[in-house]
């Protein structure tokens, strides 16, 4: 167990809807990164938040957005859902950005119908 | 060209043998390198990280980094059936973090 928690575990949405996924970081960690993992693929970096500011972003459209709160928990919001957004969404926490080890939560399985 | 490349496998080794997993990366500015293990239906679990050229050992695992060749590897000694999983190589380059597609390892009892 890493101490990183995510909610919900599973989610089913329809195309065009909006979704919010949540992550609580490991105690003492100030950085949260989000990843999308499609079946059979490695995780794809969406973005990272460090001390409530976006600290890096992967090749994802603006309809993927996020927040980090003062307690370092984080949200991932996806607007205008598309079928290809169906994936496992992973949150990882670390201390002080990318250079340190990232520890993953259990993930949220999103299905878009 | 992908930022991080791994042989997808599957790689099969007998129990007790050494498993060798390889990874190449494209960004010469990459600074930190990680190996994760992922069991089917689970999230990635950190095994090792390495920042400097050379070898780093932790129990049955050894990570090897060669920045000149842009190559990082993971050796698993005395492989056990519980090591059967997908192994993901991950690389930090600036404010980006890249994963390979993973190598599937099966340890045969």
Interface residues (C-beta under 8 A of the other chain):
Chain A: X33 X35 X40 X41 X42 X43 X44 X45 X48 X55 X56 X57 X58 X88 X90 X97 X98 X99 X101 X102 X103 X104 X105 X106 X107
Chain B: X4 X31 X32 X34 X36 X42 X43 X44 X45 X46 X49 X51 X88 X92 X94 X95 X96 X97 X98 X99 X100 X101 X102
